[in-house]
Amino acid sequence: MRHSILSAALVACTVATSYAQTRSLTGRVVAADSNEPLIGVTVLVKGTTTGTVTDNEGNFTLAVPGNQAATLVIRYLGYKEQEVTPGPDQARLNIQLAPDQAALDEVVVIGYGTVKKRDLTGSVYSVKSDDIVQTPTHNAVEALQGRVPGADITRASGAAGAGSNILIRGTRSINGANNGPLVVIDGFQGGNISDINPNDIESIEVLKDASSTAIYGAQGANGVLIVTTKRGAAGKVRVAYNGYYGVNDYRFPASRIREDYLNLRREAWRTTGDWNSPADDPTIFPDPGEYAAVQAGQWVDWVDLVKNRGSQQSHAISLRGGSDNTKVFTSLGYFREEGMLSNNNYNRYNARLNLDQTISKVFKVGLLSQVNYYKQNDRRSPLGQATSLSPLGVPYNEQGEINQFPIAADQARISPLADERTPFVARDNTIRTNVIANAYLEVKPLEGLSFRSNFGTNIDFRRRGIYDDRTSLGQANTRTSVASTQNTFDRFFNWDNVLTYSREIGKHSVTLTGLTSYIQSDVDVTFASGTNQLLASQLFYDLSSTSTAITRNITSPYVGSNNMAYAARVNYSFAGKYLLTASGRYDGASRLAAGNKWDFFPSVALGWNIADEVFLKDVTKLTQLKLRASYGVSGNYSIAPYGTQSVLFANPRLALGDVPAQTYQFLPTVGNPNLGWEKSATLDLGLDFGLFGNRLTGTFDYYDTRTSDILLLRPLPISSGVSNVYENIGATRNRGVELAITSQNIANDNFKWSTTLTFTRNKEEITKLIDGRDIIATSGPETNSLLLGRPIRSFYTYEKLGIWQTSEADEAARYKVGNYTFQPGDIKLADLNGDFVIDANDQKYIGSTVPKWVAGLQNNFSYRGFDLNVFAVARYGQMINAQFLGRYNPAGSGNGPAIIDYWTPENPSNDFPRPRRGTSLSSYAGYTGYQALNFIDGSFFKIRTLTLGYNIPKTIAGKALLENARVYVTGSNLLVLSKSRLIKDYDPERGGDESTPLSRQIVVGVNLGF
């Protein structure tokens, strides 16, 4: 009993002591600018995990230490963090949080300068380093996919080291022009973004409207990517290492094998009455050794054999530091990718040095330099051969060596593995060195006045050697070896001089910019080729050993061009609310004709920060609201240098009797002395907004770009002696909407969740052609025709309705092609003019590679030390040319994808026509319109990247002398959902090409800071 009383007394004393050591504190948090309560504000006792959040009225209650001083940390997204230390006797707090203008005051890089985000009048979208490195890739453009409204980005191929295609607001030019954006790296033109290690990039600004790009004149006609690399910073030297290693594989449609293949061949022969039962199988394999291989069970899955598991690794180390006067950033990087086809790999070594030196208050100089070395091995893709070759034979001999001819008795069919037999069968090797050395001098003689001179050089040397042995896939028809080597030496020089004056007078703020810009490009090429190299081991070296029986080819062209420009811009702001930007650029291009080399390109933009107006001061949920409008004209000279001239070339292949004679001929494209600028005029209307303390931010743009005087290659009659001529006779139009929204869904000390959505819808159309009519190409009309009112890259062919069914035999018999009458199992086409004759008059536009819309959705989650990023993209409404579907072999003699569902009386498919012995898709009248079999809906949704990371606690990382350490695993293209079932085993982002499919990838990486 005594012990019980004592225990109770001790508990009571403990509880009393506990209550004596804490006290209850109440308070209310409001916005300083509106006095409105803030909901969900985090109130935390500093140095502890004790905290709470405010309720709907901004009120909170918190237990704080009662016998010692305690500091409260108040945090709320969109507002400045505040620390408050209540007095010992203070029971209630009234706290006002000031809006955090950091987001609005963020500096955005624009052409030849910078501007605060709140003062921006053009359509510019910025992507920061953290987002760029989320995608494991050697090319930062690939990391922008789905993140930039208005940008349509796809990977060019699945080959090792492949680049990415990017279009800003659609395609404007027609004839093989470069429709990609200008890339400006640290203020200098002439660079290639794929040459930059993504870990070295601080930010990428995408300039889209004419008011933003017009300052670059002709260079910026298709948009501008401004890349800012990392620079040194005063203070402690910081070292960082970023590396990862991963494996790749790809999905590709399997080919028929065993019974599936036998059924195709049997059906082809049954159609012509030559097969009735398996007893007839010996007759349907007439080629040497085929039926023996069937009897021996020698089946080969060629697609599986040519595929390999690829790998990818990246290692980058950087050093960042400096003093107030000297700032240095330097980095080293190595990237290697092993392709998913043998003998396909890519290596890049890079080194960067960025140095900024302040000499005095007036003078500052800097060096921005980079050296890259590349070593790449490409190869001819064997997938087409692997898909179409009969799945019979023996791929390897008893020693494990590749058999050139899988069926020894059949010397006509070469193995898809032929190029892998030895290192001297097929080689496509490129080595390249790229040196960028950019320097600047900045002078600030007076307050507000600055002069900057930028001189940039980009020197590029590459050698490409190609050798195809007589036993290679590439020479399977000629059976002679060929070798060639090409040396290319590029020099690019860019000299800009920029004078800037800024002044603020009361509520007026003005910045004047004037500049001159000179660009010089020179390219030397030396090419040599020969046939029947003496030894295969010589590859493409020592071409003097090639045969003299056939003339060796030697060329050494030079191409040079330059541009000169003068430009001016004014940025004006009144009270930070009313904004004006106007610019004009006078551009000259050497490649245009005399009298048309120079032109003027103006632009104007207006901005209104509506949220700063008095009539909105009581709308407390509105943090920012800005209306933008711009109009401008940019130019383009999308022709090759000397394109306005009639150029002669030497032809040594003429003889007078037995005496060789040198002749000279004009190139097929004749010059046009009246050729001028292609021009694009763009109207842009935009709205930027922020709500709830910028917890919800977004930007919306509507644009309309009209391109006139397009440089179009016009065909000429044969009687002229030449083939074509460039003229300013076309027009296109691109209009659409762009949207980007970011939401901070949850933001507290332990858990954060944010979402970013981007959406782009662009309508592209040709509005004018030579004589107001469609241009139907004589070669490849399905993909090369130009159609009024349609996108540039459109498909023109018959409209496939399905396959004629048995129940439709009488209806099918009403239609003819030539003298042939359709029957069940044939391709059913739309008879557009209703004459019951299928001919060229029934061809039409059936689709385009241009999607109806593109979207990206990114979700970022973090919980304590863990982070999760899920990034999805979608591309809807485009059509692709699925080349592998064209591998359908109706004769059954070859092979094709197993996904192809062909018609038989027992299988009334609407996909592919009935097989028929002795035919090809192009030889049988019942297959008229077979071109349409390839063109299918390429819409898709994919999980582009999924990353799970963990930040190792500093208490643990510190033991290894690390300031921060993170490990992560990333999956790329893990899920791909296609609208069409015909491409369920293919990533349609590739566009239908069968040569190098896109890969799925898993990588494991680390980020370390010292």
Residue, then its C-alpha position, 0 to 999 in steps of 0.5 A: m500500500r505504501h508503495s502504491i501511494l508513493s508511485a501515485a505521488l511520483v506520477a502526479c509530480t511528473v505530470a505537474t512538472s510536465y505541465a509546468q514546462t510547457r504552455s499553450l500559445t495561440g495565434r493568427v497568420v494573415a497576409a501582410d498585403s491584404n490582411e486575409p487569413l492564410i490557411g494551412v500555414t506551417v508553424l514549427v518550434k525551431g529545432t524540433t518536430t513540434g508543430t501545427v498548421t493554421d485552420n480556415e481562419g488562419n488560427f493555430t494553437l501550439a504547445v511551446p516550452g514554458n521555461q525557456a525561449a522558443t523560436l517559431v518558424i512560420r512557412y507558407l508557399g508563396y510567402k517569405e519564411q518568418e521566425v518569431t520569438p514570443g515573450p515568456d508571458q505572451a499567450r497570443l501572436n498576430i503574424q503577418l507574412a509578406p508575399d515572396q516576390a522571388a518567383l516574379d523577380e526571377v531573371v529570365v534570359i532573353g536574346y542579348g540580355t535578361v529581364k525579370k519574369r514579371d517584366l517579360t512581354g514575350s512568350v518564353y518558357s524556362v526549364k531549370s537544371d533539376d528538371i533537365v537531369q531527371t531524364p538520363t540522356h546525353n542530349a538535353v533536348e530529349a529531357l525537354q520532351g513534354r515539359v515545354p508547351g509549344a514544343d513537339i519533341t521526339r527522339a530521332s531513333g533508337a541508335a546509340g547516340a541518336g539525337s532528338n527532333i524538335l519543332i517550335r510551333g509547327t513546321r513553316s518551311i517546305n523544301g528540306a529546310n531546317n525547321g529546328p530552332l536556333v541554339v544559343i549557348d551562353g550568348f553565342q550562336g553556332g553550338n549544338i545542344s547535343d554537345i553539352n553535358p546536361n549536368d553542365i546546364e543551369s537553364i534552358e529558355v525557349l523563345k517562341d513568339a516573334s517579339s522574343t525571336a525577332i532580335y535574332g532575325a533570320q536565325g530565330a525564325n523557327g524559335v530559339l533555345i537559349v542554353t545557360t551553362k553553370r558558372g563559378a560562384a564566390g565562396k567555398v569550392r564545391v565538387a559534385y559527381n553525378g553518374y549512372y549506369g543502366v541497361n536498355d532493350y526494345r520492343f519490336p514485332a515478332s516474325r512468324i515461325r513454325e506453324d504460324y509461318l507454315n500456315l501463311r505459305r499453305e494459305a498462299w498456295r491454297t488460294t491458287g489451288d496448289w495446296n489442299s493438305p499437309a501432304d502437299d507441303p513438299t510442293i510449297f517449298p520449291d527453293p533449294g534446301e527449304y523443305a529439308a530445313v522444315q523436316a529437320g526442324q531448323w527454325v530461326d527467330w531472326v528478330d530475336l537473334v539480331k537484338n541485344r541488350g544495350s547499356q548506357q553509362s554517364h560520369a560527370i564531375s564538376l568543380r565550382g568556386g571562386s572569389d568576388n573577382t574570379k569565378v570558375f566552373t570546370s567539369l569533366g564528363y564521359f558518356r557511353e551507350e552500347g546500342m541494342l544492335s551489335n557493332n553500334n556504340y557511342n562514346r563522348y568525352n567532354a571537358r568544360l571551363n567557364l571563367d569570369q574575371t572582374i578586373s575592376k569596377v569598369f572591366k570584366v572578361g570571361l572565357l566559356s570553353q568546351v572540348n568534346y571528343y566522339k567515337q561512334n560506330d554505326r551500322r546498317s540495321p538488320l531488322g528489315q532483313a530479319t523480319s522478311l527472311s524465311p525463318l528457316g536454316v542454321p544461323y551458326n556452324e559447329q564452331g559457333e561462327i555465323n553462317q553467311f547463308p543459313i541454308a547452304a544450298d541457297q546462296a541467294r538468301i543472306s543471313p541478317l547476322a552477316d555483318e557480325r561475322t567478323p570485324f571486317v565485314a561492315r564498318d561505319n566509324t566516325i571520330r569527331t573533335n569539337v572545340i568551342a572557345n568563346a570570350y567576352l569583354e564587358v565594359k561599364p563606364l557609367e552607371g546604367l551603361s554597359f558594352r559587351s563584345n562577344f567573340g565565339t568560335n566553334i571548330d569541328f573536325r570529323r572523319r567518317g569511314i565506311y566499309d562494306d565487304r562483298t559478303s555484307l548485307g549492304q552488298a548482297n546484290t552486287r557482291t563487290s566491296v566498297a570503301s569510302t572516307q570523308n573528312t569534314f572541317d567546319r569553322f564557325f565564327n560569331w562576333d556580337n557587340v552589344l551596347t545597353y543603357s538602363r535608366e529609371i526615372g520615377k515610375h518610368s524604367v527604360t532599357l535600350t539595346g543596340l547591337t551588331s552581329y556577324i556570322q561566318s561559316d566555312v566548311d571543307v570536305t574531302f571525300a574519296s571512295g573505291t571498290n574491291q579493297l585489296l584486303a578486308s582488314q584495310l577497311f576504309y584505309d589506304l584507298s589506293s589499294t582499291s581496284t583501278a578497273i572502276t574509277r575512284n571517286i574523289t571530291s573536295p568541295y568548299v562551302g562558305s557563307n556569312n551574315m551581318a545584322y544590325a538590331a535595336r530594342v527598347n524595353y519600357s515599364f511604367a510603375g511595373k504595370y505597363l510594359l512595352t518591348a519593341s525591336g527591329r533587326y536589319d539582316g543580310a545573308s550572303r546566300l540570297a541573290a544580289g538586291n535581295k540580301w537585306d531585309f528588315f524584321p520588326s516586332v512589338a509586344l505589350g504587357w499589363n500586370i493586371a494584378d497590380e491594379v487598385f481595382l484588384k487589391d481586394v482579390t486576395k487569392l490572386t497573386q499575379l495576373k499578366l496579359r501579354a500581346s505581341y506581333g512580329v516578323s522574322g525571316n528565313y533563308s532556308i536554302a543551301p549556300y549558292g542556291t541562287q546561282s547556277v553552279l557548274f560541276a566537272n564530269p570526267r566520264l566522257a570520251l572522244g573515241d579512246v581519249p578521255a575528256q573532261t566536261y562541265q555540267f550545270l547542277p540540276t537546280v538552276g539559279n534564281p537571281n530574284l530569290g528573296w527572304e521567306k518571312s513569318a509574321t506571328l501574333d501572340l496573345g498570352l496570359d500568366f497567372g498565379l493564385f493562392g500565394n502562387r500555389l497554382t501558377g500557369t501560362f496560356d498562349y494563343y498564336d497565329t503564324r503566317t509564313s509567306d514567300i516560302l522558298l519552294l523548289r519548283p520543277l521545270p520541263i525536261s526541255s530546259g536542260v535542268s530539273n528545278v529552281y527555287e522561287n518564293i511561291g508558297a505559304t503556310r500557316n500555324r496556329g494553336v494554343e499552349l497551356a502550362i499549369t503548376s500546382q503545389n498540391i501539398a507543401n509541409d515539412n515532411f511531405k510535398w507534392s507538386t504537379t505540372l501539366t503542359f498542353t499544346r494544340n497546333k494546326e499546320e496547313i499549306t495555304k499557297l502553292i505554285d498555281g493554287r493546286d496540290i502538288i502530287a509528287t511523281s516519286g513517292p506521292e504517298t509521302n512527298s506530295l504537298l496538299l493545300g489546307r493540309p500539313i506539310r508532311s501529309f500522307y496521300t493515297y487510297e482510303k482503305l475501308g477494310i477487306w472485301q468479305t465473302s458476303e460482299a462478293d456481289e458488291a465487290a464485283r461491281y468495282k474494277v481496277g483496269n480489267y480486274t474485278f475485285q473479289p473477297g479477300d482483296i483490299k476494299l477501297a473508297d471510290l471517291n468519285g463513284d464511278f466504280v473504277i479504282d484509279a488515281n482519282d480516288q486518292k486523297y489525304i488520309g492523315s499527317t505526322v502532325p499530332k492534334w495535340v501533345a501533352g506532358l504531366q509531371n508529378n513530384f513527391s517527396y517524403r522526408g528523404f525520399d523523392l518520387n517523380v513520375f513523368a508522362v507524355a501523350r501524342y494524339g492524332q498523328m499518323i505514322n508510316a509503320q514500315f514493318l507492316g509493309r513487310y507483309n509477304p502475301a506469296g508466303s515465300g518470305n516472312g513478316p510480322a506475326i501481328i499481321d492478321y490476313w484474310t482467309p475464308e475462315n478468318p474474315s479479317n479487315d486488316f490485310p488481304r488474302p495471301r496469294r502464291g507468286t504475288s507481291l503487294s505491288s504486282y497483283a491488282g487485288y492488292t491495289g491500295y496496298q500503300a495504305l496498309n502502312f499508314i495507321d494511327g500513331s497516337f500513344f501515351k507513355i510513362r516517359t520516366l519514373t524515378l525513385g530517389y533517396n537522400i542519405p541523411k547528412t549525419i551518415a553522408g558526413k562520415a564519408l566527407l560528403e555534403n549531400a548524397r542521393v541514390y536513385v533508380t530511373g525507368s524510361n519508357l516503362l509503359v507505352l500504350s498505343k491506340s492501334r493494336l497493330i503497333k502494340d509491340y512498337d514505340p510509335e514515337r519512332g514514327g514507324d521506322e523499323s531500323t532502330p526502334l526506341s528502347r526501354q531503360i532502367v538506370v541506377g545513379v548517384n548524386l554526390g556533393f563534396 
